[in-house]
Amino acid sequence: MAAYAAAWIVLIAVYTALFAASGVPVSRAARGAVAAALPTAVVGLAALGLARRLPWFPAGRRGFWVRLLGALLGLAAVATAGWLVLVEVDLRLTGVDRRPMGPIIAWQGVINFLLLLSLAGVGYARHTSEALRQARDAAARADALRARAELELLRSQVQPHFILNVLHALLGLVRRDPARAEAALERLGALLRFGQEVHQAGRDWVPLSREWELVESYLELERVRLGDRLETSVEADVEALSVLVPPFALQPLVENAIVHGIAPRASGGRITVSARRSAGAVRLSVSDDGPGAGEADIAGSPRVGLRLLRERLATLYGGRARMTFETPPSGGFAVHLDLPADGGVEAP
């Protein structure tokens, strides 16, 4: 605001000098300069704010240009009317009867329009710069969250006890069922390759089908480890599998269900994973029949997987995605992700 006021003070000084150079007394020249500049300076604040009231559209959107031109012409008319009022007040105070003629009024209107057009341009430039800065910040945050998510995946999947438990289960399988042991090793390799691929490509989005393969690989490895203690039900609409989703959006929910709802119980339990597409959105759900948990339990948990996922969704979808928790009266725990089906990005 200080820079804005300083710029108008400079303009008033220039106006005063020009009027005085044409033979007008300095005091009268100063009053005339203030009368010419002050209304436009006040109205100019509205011109600066047009970028927020009239969002920018690509060239060729005629409606935008019509509205912008109309707004500027209206503001110029207000500024010109303000100038005429100040001139009239000055004439009444001084007793001088020299009102501006029609051509002078028209010229002042043109000058006001050009000044307001320039201010609108400054406003749009500033607004665009701020939008780009916010986009860069969001992209940087998304990169950081993706890196943290990848790290969380590696910590949870490649931690020694997980690998040791899987390998221990495979040792017994090698002799009893070599084909299943080989398939499990392939699943483990696929899981690790997925994380490496996302990291190297720097992807924020993958088709749900890829994430679904990751979940199936993870569940197969957990079935090898937990045996009959783990029951699963995995169902997805075919049309949902083509939707773009953030990598590691679904797998942490499955891991959370096994770690907290299944593994601690000697009897094990059941996990249900589903993907449904409808009304321009896709719902991903993971539920278990464990003891359940409330919002307070989730907030106080030392595990950061769910909180990290919520942050990633808020950043990548700009608030259009939702994560909700449910603990039915009969027990168990469910997490639902409601994601826009369009994703708003190009396919990788």
C-alpha positions as CSV (number, residue, x, y, z in Angstrom):
1,M,0.0,0.0,0.0
2,A,2.9,2.4,0.8
3,A,4.3,1.8,-2.7
4,Y,0.9,2.4,-4.3
5,A,0.5,5.7,-2.4
6,A,4.0,6.8,-3.3
7,A,3.4,6.1,-7.0
8,W,0.3,8.4,-7.0
9,I,2.2,11.1,-5.1
10,V,4.8,11.1,-7.9
11,L,2.0,11.2,-10.5
12,I,0.4,14.2,-8.8
13,A,3.8,15.9,-8.7
14,V,4.2,15.3,-12.4
15,Y,0.6,16.6,-13.1
16,T,1.4,19.7,-11.0
17,A,4.6,20.4,-12.9
18,L,2.8,20.0,-16.3
19,F,0.0,22.3,-15.3
20,A,2.4,24.9,-13.9
21,A,4.5,24.7,-17.1
22,S,1.4,25.7,-19.1
23,G,1.1,28.9,-17.1
24,V,-1.3,27.8,-14.4
25,P,-0.5,29.2,-10.9
26,V,1.2,26.6,-8.8
27,S,-1.5,26.4,-6.1
28,R,-4.2,26.0,-8.7
29,A,-2.0,23.5,-10.6
30,A,-1.6,21.4,-7.4
31,R,-5.4,21.4,-6.7
32,G,-6.1,20.4,-10.3
33,A,-3.5,17.6,-10.1
34,V,-5.1,16.2,-6.9
35,A,-8.6,16.4,-8.4
36,A,-7.4,14.5,-11.5
37,A,-5.4,11.8,-9.7
38,L,-7.2,11.2,-6.4
39,P,-10.4,9.7,-7.7
40,T,-8.5,7.4,-10.0
41,A,-6.2,6.4,-7.2
42,V,-9.1,5.4,-5.0
43,V,-10.9,3.6,-7.8
44,G,-7.6,2.0,-8.8
45,L,-7.8,-0.2,-5.7
46,A,-10.8,-1.9,-7.3
47,A,-9.0,-2.3,-10.6
48,L,-6.1,-4.0,-8.8
49,G,-8.6,-6.5,-7.2
50,L,-10.3,-7.4,-10.5
51,A,-8.0,-10.4,-10.8
52,R,-9.8,-12.0,-7.9
53,R,-13.3,-11.0,-8.9
54,L,-12.8,-11.9,-12.6
55,P,-10.5,-15.0,-12.8
56,W,-8.3,-15.1,-15.8
57,F,-9.4,-17.2,-18.8
58,P,-7.3,-18.3,-21.8
59,A,-7.3,-15.9,-24.8
60,G,-10.4,-16.3,-26.9
61,R,-12.9,-16.5,-24.0
62,R,-15.0,-13.6,-25.2
63,G,-17.1,-13.5,-22.1
64,F,-14.1,-12.7,-19.9
65,W,-12.9,-9.9,-22.0
66,V,-16.4,-8.4,-22.3
67,R,-16.8,-8.4,-18.5
68,L,-13.3,-7.0,-17.9
69,L,-13.8,-4.2,-20.5
70,G,-17.2,-3.4,-18.9
71,A,-15.7,-3.3,-15.4
72,L,-12.9,-1.0,-16.5
73,L,-15.2,1.4,-18.4
74,G,-17.5,1.5,-15.3
75,L,-14.5,2.3,-13.0
76,A,-13.2,4.9,-15.4
77,A,-16.6,6.6,-15.4
78,V,-16.7,6.6,-11.6
79,A,-13.2,8.1,-11.5
80,T,-14.1,10.8,-14.1
81,A,-17.3,11.6,-12.1
82,G,-15.2,11.9,-9.0
83,W,-12.8,14.3,-10.8
84,L,-15.7,16.5,-11.9
85,V,-17.1,16.6,-8.4
86,L,-13.7,17.7,-7.0
87,V,-13.4,20.3,-9.8
88,E,-16.9,21.7,-8.9
89,V,-16.0,21.9,-5.2
90,D,-12.8,23.7,-6.1
91,L,-14.6,26.2,-8.3
92,R,-17.2,27.0,-5.7
93,L,-14.5,27.5,-3.0
94,T,-12.4,29.8,-5.2
95,G,-15.2,31.5,-7.1
96,V,-13.6,30.8,-10.5
97,D,-16.1,29.8,-13.1
98,R,-14.0,27.7,-15.5
99,R,-15.6,24.3,-15.8
100,P,-14.0,21.7,-18.1
101,M,-15.4,21.4,-21.6
102,G,-16.6,18.2,-23.3
103,P,-13.4,17.3,-25.1
104,I,-11.4,17.8,-21.8
105,I,-13.9,15.6,-19.9
106,A,-13.6,12.9,-22.7
107,W,-9.8,13.1,-22.6
108,Q,-9.8,12.7,-18.8
109,G,-12.0,9.7,-19.2
110,V,-9.6,8.1,-21.6
111,I,-6.6,8.8,-19.3
112,N,-8.5,7.3,-16.4
113,F,-9.3,4.2,-18.5
114,L,-5.7,3.7,-19.5
115,L,-4.5,4.1,-15.9
116,L,-7.1,1.7,-14.6
117,L,-6.2,-0.8,-17.4
118,S,-2.6,-0.6,-16.4
119,L,-3.5,-1.2,-12.7
120,A,-5.7,-4.2,-13.7
121,G,-2.7,-5.6,-15.6
122,V,-0.5,-5.2,-12.6
123,G,-3.2,-6.9,-10.5
124,Y,-3.4,-9.9,-12.9
125,A,0.3,-10.1,-13.1
126,R,0.6,-10.2,-9.3
127,H,-2.3,-12.7,-9.0
128,T,-0.7,-15.0,-11.6
129,S,2.6,-14.7,-9.8
130,E,1.1,-15.7,-6.5
131,A,-0.8,-18.6,-8.1
132,L,2.4,-19.9,-9.7
133,R,4.2,-19.5,-6.3
134,Q,1.4,-21.5,-4.6
135,A,1.5,-24.1,-7.3
136,R,5.3,-24.5,-6.9
137,D,4.9,-24.7,-3.1
138,A,2.2,-27.4,-3.5
139,A,4.3,-29.3,-6.0
140,A,7.3,-29.1,-3.7
141,R,5.1,-30.3,-0.8
142,A,3.7,-33.1,-2.9
143,D,7.2,-34.2,-3.8
144,A,8.2,-34.2,-0.1
145,L,5.1,-36.1,0.9
146,R,5.7,-38.6,-1.9
147,A,9.3,-39.1,-0.8
148,R,8.1,-39.6,2.8
149,A,5.4,-42.0,1.6
150,E,8.0,-44.0,-0.3
151,L,10.2,-44.0,2.8
152,E,7.3,-45.2,4.9
153,L,6.6,-48.0,2.4
154,L,10.2,-49.1,2.5
155,R,10.4,-48.9,6.3
156,S,7.2,-51.0,6.6
157,Q,7.9,-53.5,3.8
158,V,11.6,-53.9,3.9
159,Q,12.1,-53.7,7.7
160,P,14.0,-56.8,8.9
161,H,11.2,-58.5,10.8
162,F,8.9,-58.4,7.8
163,I,11.6,-59.8,5.5
164,L,12.7,-62.4,8.1
165,N,9.1,-63.5,8.7
166,V,8.4,-63.9,5.0
167,L,11.6,-65.7,4.4
168,H,11.0,-68.0,7.4
169,A,7.6,-68.8,6.0
170,L,9.1,-69.5,2.6
171,L,11.7,-71.9,4.0
172,G,8.9,-74.3,5.0
173,L,7.1,-73.7,1.7
174,V,10.1,-74.4,-0.5
175,R,9.8,-78.2,0.3
176,R,6.1,-78.4,0.7
177,D,5.0,-76.2,-2.2
178,P,7.9,-74.9,-4.3
179,A,5.6,-73.3,-6.9
180,R,3.9,-71.2,-4.2
181,A,7.2,-70.3,-2.7
182,E,8.5,-69.1,-6.1
183,A,5.3,-67.1,-6.7
184,A,5.7,-65.5,-3.3
185,L,9.3,-64.4,-4.1
186,E,8.0,-62.9,-7.3
187,R,5.4,-61.0,-5.4
188,L,8.1,-59.6,-3.0
189,G,10.2,-58.6,-6.0
190,A,7.2,-56.9,-7.7
191,L,6.4,-55.0,-4.5
192,L,9.9,-53.7,-4.2
193,R,10.2,-52.9,-7.9
194,F,7.0,-50.8,-7.7
195,G,8.4,-48.6,-5.0
196,Q,11.7,-48.2,-6.9
197,E,9.9,-47.3,-10.1
198,V,7.7,-44.7,-8.5
199,H,10.7,-43.2,-6.8
200,Q,12.9,-43.0,-10.0
201,A,10.1,-41.7,-12.2
202,G,8.9,-39.2,-9.6
203,R,5.3,-40.1,-10.2
204,D,2.4,-38.6,-8.2
205,W,-0.2,-40.7,-10.1
206,V,-0.6,-44.3,-11.2
207,P,-3.6,-46.2,-12.6
208,L,-5.5,-47.9,-9.7
209,S,-4.7,-51.2,-11.5
210,R,-1.0,-50.8,-10.6
211,E,-1.9,-50.0,-7.0
212,W,-4.2,-52.9,-6.9
213,E,-1.4,-55.2,-8.1
214,L,0.7,-53.9,-5.2
215,V,-2.0,-54.6,-2.7
216,E,-2.5,-58.2,-4.1
217,S,1.2,-58.8,-3.8
218,Y,1.3,-57.5,-0.2
219,L,-1.7,-59.6,0.8
220,E,-0.2,-62.7,-0.8
221,L,3.0,-62.2,1.2
222,E,1.0,-61.7,4.4
223,R,-1.0,-64.9,3.6
224,V,2.3,-66.8,3.4
225,R,3.3,-65.4,6.7
226,L,0.0,-65.6,8.6
227,G,-1.4,-68.7,6.9
228,D,-5.1,-69.5,7.7
229,R,-5.2,-66.6,10.2
230,L,-5.7,-64.2,7.4
231,E,-8.9,-64.2,5.3
232,T,-9.3,-61.7,2.5
233,S,-12.0,-60.5,0.2
234,V,-10.7,-58.3,-2.7
235,E,-13.2,-56.8,-5.2
236,A,-12.9,-53.9,-7.7
237,D,-15.1,-52.5,-10.4
238,V,-13.3,-52.9,-13.8
239,E,-14.0,-49.2,-14.6
240,A,-12.4,-48.1,-11.3
241,L,-9.1,-49.7,-12.2
242,S,-8.3,-47.1,-14.9
243,V,-8.7,-44.1,-12.5
244,L,-5.5,-42.3,-11.6
245,V,-4.6,-42.4,-7.9
246,P,-1.5,-41.4,-5.9
247,P,0.9,-44.4,-5.5
248,F,0.7,-46.0,-2.1
249,A,-2.8,-44.6,-1.5
250,L,-4.3,-48.0,-0.8
251,Q,-1.5,-50.2,0.4
252,P,-0.9,-48.4,3.8
253,L,-4.6,-48.9,4.6
254,V,-4.3,-52.7,4.1
255,E,-1.0,-52.7,6.1
256,N,-2.7,-50.8,8.9
257,A,-5.6,-53.3,9.0
258,I,-3.2,-56.3,9.2
259,V,-0.9,-54.8,11.8
260,H,-3.6,-53.5,14.1
261,G,-6.7,-55.7,13.3
262,I,-5.4,-59.1,12.3
263,A,-1.8,-59.9,13.4
264,P,-2.2,-59.3,17.2
265,R,-5.0,-61.8,17.4
266,A,-4.3,-65.5,17.7
267,S,-7.4,-66.3,15.7
268,G,-6.5,-63.8,13.0
269,G,-9.3,-62.2,11.1
270,R,-10.7,-61.0,7.8
271,I,-9.9,-58.0,5.6
272,T,-12.1,-56.7,2.9
273,V,-10.7,-54.4,0.2
274,S,-13.0,-52.9,-2.5
275,A,-12.9,-50.2,-5.2
276,R,-16.2,-48.8,-6.5
277,R,-16.7,-46.1,-9.1
278,S,-19.8,-44.0,-9.3
279,A,-20.9,-40.4,-10.0
280,G,-17.5,-39.1,-11.1
281,A,-15.7,-40.5,-8.0
282,V,-14.1,-43.7,-6.9
283,R,-14.4,-45.1,-3.3
284,L,-11.6,-47.3,-2.0
285,S,-12.4,-49.1,1.2
286,V,-10.4,-51.3,3.5
287,S,-12.1,-52.9,6.5
288,D,-11.2,-55.6,9.1
289,D,-13.1,-57.4,11.8
290,G,-10.6,-56.5,14.6
291,P,-11.2,-54.5,17.8
292,G,-11.7,-51.2,16.0
293,A,-10.4,-47.7,16.8
294,G,-11.7,-44.2,17.2
295,E,-10.4,-40.9,16.0
296,A,-8.6,-40.3,19.3
297,D,-6.8,-43.7,18.9
298,I,-5.8,-42.8,15.4
299,A,-4.6,-39.3,16.4
300,G,-2.6,-40.7,19.3
301,S,-1.1,-43.6,17.3
302,P,2.7,-43.5,16.9
303,R,2.2,-44.8,13.4
304,V,2.1,-42.0,10.9
305,G,0.8,-43.9,7.8
306,L,-2.8,-42.7,7.9
307,R,-1.9,-39.1,8.9
308,L,0.7,-39.0,6.1
309,L,-1.8,-40.3,3.6
310,R,-4.4,-37.7,4.6
311,E,-1.8,-35.0,4.0
312,R,-0.9,-36.3,0.6
313,L,-4.5,-36.4,-0.5
314,A,-5.1,-32.9,0.7
315,T,-2.1,-31.7,-1.2
316,L,-2.6,-33.6,-4.4
317,Y,-6.3,-33.1,-4.8
318,G,-6.6,-29.6,-3.3
319,G,-9.2,-30.6,-0.8
320,R,-11.4,-32.6,-3.2
321,A,-10.6,-36.0,-1.6
322,R,-11.8,-37.4,1.6
323,M,-10.6,-40.0,4.1
324,T,-13.2,-41.2,6.6
325,F,-13.1,-43.8,9.4
326,E,-15.8,-46.1,10.6
327,T,-16.1,-48.4,13.6
328,P,-19.4,-50.3,13.3
329,P,-21.3,-51.2,16.5
330,S,-20.6,-54.8,15.8
331,G,-16.9,-54.2,15.8
332,G,-14.1,-53.9,13.3
333,F,-12.6,-50.9,11.6
334,A,-13.0,-49.4,8.1
335,V,-11.3,-46.7,6.2
336,H,-12.8,-45.1,3.1
337,L,-11.1,-43.0,0.5
338,D,-13.4,-40.9,-1.8
339,L,-11.3,-39.7,-4.7
340,P,-12.3,-37.7,-7.8
341,A,-12.3,-40.0,-10.8
342,D,-10.9,-37.3,-13.1
343,G,-7.7,-36.9,-11.1
344,G,-7.1,-33.7,-13.0
345,V,-3.8,-34.9,-14.4
346,E,-2.5,-36.6,-17.5
347,A,-1.9,-40.3,-17.5
348,P,1.7,-41.4,-16.8
